[in-house]
């Protein structure tokens, strides 16, 4: 059979077959700002879905519709499972929602806030509560030294 009569792979259809965004098995703890961010993402996803439908949906641009549908499913799920969690009691111990300053063995100081998975952004000083550092520090107080990855970190402040 000549090559002219074989069907070439439909790259657009393959691109439109986007896998779902993975959902974490951990509880979806969020801060107040994290909940607002999820709601903003959900609003954006709804708008993208509506735009894809208005533009002709799957018959016109499979990739845009697949992306919009995938994001809408993800953010709807994350909003439905969100558990607004605020720190309890005085800021004496490291816990979800608190800002922590640590000092490493080499003298470097780092400050970060422990937040939900969707709002984590280490470059912006926000780490997920399921991150190894956050787990190691949970429940610790100022002055506590924690062993982490073969080194030590000391809790300098909690707020």
TALINDA-V168643 format. One record per run of one state. SS is the DSSP state (H for helix, E for strand, L for the rest). FROM is the first residue (numbers start at 0). LEN is the number of residues. Records with the same first field share a line. If there is no record, write none. Layout:
# TALINDA-V168643
SS=FROM-LEN + FROM-LEN
This chain:
# TALINDA-V168643
L=0-2 + 5-5 + 16-12 + 30-1 + 54-2 + 59-2 + 81-1 + 84-8 + 93-5 + 104-4 + 115-5 + 124-1 + 128-3 + 137-3 + 141-3 + 148-2 + 158-1
H=2-3 + 10-6 + 31-23 + 56-3 + 61-20 + 121-3 + 131-6
E=28-2 + 82-2 + 92-1 + 98-6 + 108-7 + 120-1 + 125-3 + 140-1 + 144-4 + 150-8
